[in-house]
Amino acid sequence: MVPPALYLPLIDNPDSEGQMAVVRRLADGRMGLLAYTALDRLADKCGTRQPWMLLMTSELGRIQAGQPFDVVAFDLDVPASHRADGRLA
């Protein structure tokens, strides 16, 4: 069951001064949008200083239009090697 809203970690957009959602290549080669079903899970798995946004699930198409992804990766545990200073590196 998919929740009505998701917490998306944000990273700096290299093409602008804003931020963007996190889309990463997964172990199986697909592109996955990182999404968390609760704010405490995002903090536990991405870091306590991780910027985030709350997005209604019905708005996922808006993210996909600008950042194509194959799957939504729910509550993914981000390895410590991919984090720095309490946030995604």
Secondary structure, DSSP 4 states (H G I P E B T S, - for coil): ---SEEEEEEEE-TTSSSEEE-EEE-TTS-EEEEEBSSHHHHHHHH-TT--EEEEEGGGHHHHHHHS--SEEEET----GGGEETTEE-
